[in-house]
């Protein structure tokens, strides 16, 4: 007889009864809180944020610590930024894993959204609130002066010219960009595969050029020389046709100088519109087009009544994107405006002049608030359109 006492085996369950379930560990042991992990995670988060914050402040205020080397600072900033993000999420994950299981499952989505929301708040929402606040203050933001800044800018003829120019840009640039992009997308699809690739690559190429670079290129196109020899392409063509050389960017009659600046932005953005619209056109079901042909529709009718309605969402998206870009346009006007080129100012350029040239922080903030008010309805419509598109999928 063995000294070890064996536990009797329970009798088998009778018909219709359920076998007893073996007892496991207590729920608190499997999914309870682990205070040590929570403490280490929170401490790691705090220390990492402290270290990264002080490191980036040192880049600005103590460059001598890094031998005044911008290359070294850039390399360290890149490593610290990427590595710091990894360490932050590592400790964040550790802190959440220390919570009870059900609580952790509820917290996970919000915790991983928190850094992104924090950056949006710091980089977008906080400056927006501060700008609105400073728009009611004086030139150096030391004293509130009510609505005086708004009264001043709306009474300024340069501000009214800027508003008018922005409206002119809004009426011309998005419409022309979308129409040209759509035309190129349709016509390039009619070419051979090789011809389509070459044509689309050529038209998309300006997208790789910065606004400042494009402005410099087109400044050579519009160049005016007082002598007989003209290096500007436009004047070379004009004089060949029998005209006299013109300082094109100084001609404000009919807002010609502003229109010539718009040409640059259109040149840059047609490739963007073409790529998106070409992709949308290729996604139109072929059977709908064939059905229209069987019904006797012409190619124009097929395009307008079959293709366009099916790419309407992409058309609106491209149009709104260009509208927002136009409202914020600055680089082209700043590079090419120069001295004496009147009636080409836009809101963003006016803000720059008020803040950095005239040292009028209050008026500059008021100008930005006006620009924000103009952009908000466009953003609201874009969000509404996106939600409607998602609901119809």
N, C-alpha and C positions, 0 to 999 in steps of 0.2 A: 504494500500500500504506500503510495507516494505521500510525502509530507506536504506537497503543494496542493492547496485546496482549489479545485476547479469550479468555475461558476456553472451552474446547471444551464443546459441549453433550453431556451424557452420553447414551449410546444408550438407546433405549426399552427398558423391561423385557420380558423374554421372558414367554411365557405361564406363569402360575402363580407369577410372582415379583412382589414388592412394590416399588413405586418408592421410591427413597431419599428420606428425609425431610430437608428443608433444616435445616441447623444453626441453632439460635437462641442467645440469650444463655445464659450459664452460670446454673444454678439459684441460686447465691448472689447473683447480681446481681438476680434477680427477686424472691426471697423471703428474702434474708438480713437479718440484724439491722442496724438503723440506730442506733448508739449515741447520736448527737446528739439524735434525737427522744426516745429513752428518757430521756436526761438532762434535757432541757427539760421533758418531761412530769412526771417525779418532782419536779423543782425547783418547777414550777408547783403541784403538789399540796401540797407542804410549805408553800410561801409562802401559798397560799390558806387552808389550815387554820390557819396561824399568825395570819393577818390576821383571819379570822372569829372565832377563839377569843378574841383580844384585844379585838375590837370588842364581842362580847357580854359579856365581863368588864367592859368600860368602862361598858356600860349599867347594870351593877349597882353598881360601885364608884366610878365617876366620872361621875355624872349631870350634874354641873356643866359638863362638856365639851359637853353637848347642851342647855345653858340650862335644865336641870331640867324640860324639856318632855316629858311622857309621850307626847304626840301625835307629836312629832318622833322620839323614840326608837322608837315603834311603826312609823312610816313607814320609818325607816332599817333597822329589823330586818326588815321585810317585803321591802324591796328587796335587802338584803344576803343574806337567806335564800334567796330565789328566784334572784337573780343568782349568789350563791356556789355554789349547787347546780349551776347551768349551767357555771360556770367549772371546778368540780371535775371534772365529767364530761368537759369538754373536754380538760383535761390528762390525765385518766385514759385517755381514748381515744387521745390522742397517744402516751402511753407504751406502750400496747399495740400500736399500729400500728408502733412501732419494733422490735418483736420479729420473729423469723422467722415467716413466714406460718403454718406449721403450729402453732407454739407459740401465736401470737396467737389462732388459732381455738379452741384448747383453753382459753385463759385468759379470753376474753371473757365467758362466762356467769358465772364466779366473780367477776370484777372488778366487774361491774355489780350483783351481789348483795352484794358486800362492804360498801358504805355502809349498806344496809338492815340487814344482819346486825350491823354495828357499832353502829347506833343501838339495835337490840333488846338487844344485850349491855350497852350503856351505860345504857339507860333501864329495862330489865326484869331481866336476869340479874344484873347487878352489885348493884342494890339488894336483890334477893331474897337473894343470898348474904350481903350485909352485915346484912340484917335477921335472918337465922338466926343469924349470928355474935353480934349484939348481944342476942339473946334469952337468951344465957348470961352476959351482963354485968350490972353493977349499974345503978343509976338513971341515972348520967351516962356510962355505957359506958367507964369507966376501969379496971375490974377484973373478971375473970371470977369468977362465983359459982356455976357449975355449973347444976343444974336448979332452983335456988331460985325463979326467976321462975315456972316452970311449977307448982311446988308451991303458990306463993302464989295464982296465978289460979284453979287448980282448987279451992282451998280457999275462994275468995271466993264468997259467995252471989250477988253481982251478976253475976259471970261465968256462974254456972250459970243464972241467970235469962235472961241474954243468949243462951246456947246454946239454952235451951228456946224463947225467942221466935223465934230464927232457924229452928228446926225447925218451929215453928207457921207462920211465914211460908212455909216450903218446902212444907208440906202444903196450904196454902190458896191462896196467890196463883197459882202456876203452873197448877194444875188449873182454878181459876175463870176465869183469864184465857183459857186455851185453849178452855174450854167456851163462854164468852160470845163469844169471837172466832169460833168455829165456828158458833154459832147465828146471829150477825149476818151472817156470810158467806153462809150458806144462805138465810136469810130475805130478805136484800137482793137476792139473785139472782132471787127470785120477783117483784120489783117491776118497774115499767116502767124504761126506760133512764134517764129523768130522775129518777125516785124512787130508783133505785139510786145514782146519783151524789150526790144530796143526802144520803141516809142515810149513805153511806160517808164523805163529806166531813165530816159533822157528828161522826161517831164517831171519825174519825181526827184531828180538830182538836186534842184534848188532847196529842197527840204533839208539837205545836209548843211546848208550855209546859214550862218547866224544872221540875225537882222542887221547887225552892224556891218558885217561883211557884205551882205547884199546891198546895203545902202552905199557902201564905198564903190561897189561895182557899178551901180546905176548912176552914181555921181559922175563917173567917167562918161556914161552914155549921155547925160544931160549937160556935160561940160560946155562952158562958153569961154572963148578966148577973144580978146579985143582985136587981135591981128587978123590977117587974111587966112591963116592956116588954122583949121579947126580940128582938135583931137576928139571932140565929143561926137559920138556916133550919130546922134539925132541931128546935130547941126551939120554934120558932113552930108547926111541924106538931104537935109533941107536946102542947103546951098547948091547941091547937085541938081535939085529940082528948080533952081532959079531964085530961091528965097534968100534973104539976108540972115546972117547969124543972129540967134536970139538967146538971151539969158533966161532959159525956160523956167527955172525955179523962182525967178523974180516976177513972173507974169501972174498977177492975181486976178486978172479979168476973167470972169466966168469960173473962178477958183481953179484955173488951169494948173497952178503949181501944186495945189492939194491933190488934184486928180493924178498928176504925174507921180506923186508920192504913193497914192493908192495902187498904182500899177505895180510897184515893188512888192507890196503885200500880196496882191493877187498872184504875181509870178511865183512867190514863195509857197502859197497855199493851194494852188491848183493841183499839184501832185498829191497832196493829202486828200483832197476831195475825190480825185480820180481813183485812187486806190480803194477807198471805201465804197464808192458807188460802183466801180467795176466788180468788186466782190459781191455786192448786192444784186447786180444784174445777172451775174453768173448763177446766183442762187434762185432765180425765177424758174419755176417748173416748166420744162419744155412742153409738156402736154397742154398747158394753158395757151401757149403761143401757137401750137399746132391747131388747137381747136378754133382759135380766132382766124387763122389762115383758111381753114375749111369753111368757116362762115363767110369768107369773102372780104375780110378786113384788109386794108392796105397796111404797109409797114409803119407808116406814121400813126395810123389808128391803133395798131398793135402796141406801139411804143407808148402812146399817150394813155390808152384805155386799159392796157393789160400790164405792161411792165412798170410804168410809173406808180400806179396804185400799190403795187407789191413792194416797191422800194421806198415808199413814202417815209417809213420810220428812219431809214438811213439818210434820206434827204434832209429831214428835220434835224437829225443829230449833227450832220455836217454843217448845216446852216447855223445852228445855235452855237456850235463850237467856234465858228468863224466870227459870229457876232460878239461873243465874249472876248475873243482875241482883239477885235477892232476896238472895243470899249477900253481896252488896256494898252492900246498901241502907244509906244513911246520912242523906241530906239530909232525908227526910221525918221521921224520928225526931228528928233534931237540931233542926229548926225547931219541931216541935210538942211535944216532950217537956216542956220547961219545968220549973218547980219543982213538986214534989209529985205529978207524974204517974209514979207508980212502976210497975214491972213492964212497961215498954215498951222497955227498952234492948235493943240488938242488938250484935253483935260489933264492927262498924265504929264505932259510936258509943262503945262502951267503949274501944276503942283510942284514939280522939280524946281522951277524958277522961283516960286514963292518961298520954298524951304531953303534952298542952298544959295540962291543968288540974292534974294531980298531979305533973308533971315526972318521971315514971317511964318513962324510955326503954326500960329492960330489960323491964319488964312489958308495955309497949305492943308491943314487938317479939314477945314470946311470944304475945300475943293475935293478932297478925297471922299468925304461923306456924301457929297453930291454924286460922285462917280459910283459909290456903293449903292445909293438909291436907284441909280439908273441900271445897275447890273442885277439887282435883286429880282425884279419881275422876270428877267430872262432866266435866271437860275430856278425860280419857282416853276416856270413853264417847263423847263428841262426835266426837273424832278417829276412833275406831274405827267409829262409825256413818257418818261421812263417807266413809271409805275403802271401806266396804261398799257405799255408794250409788254411788260412782264405779266400783267393780268390776262392778256390775250394769248399768251403762249400755251 
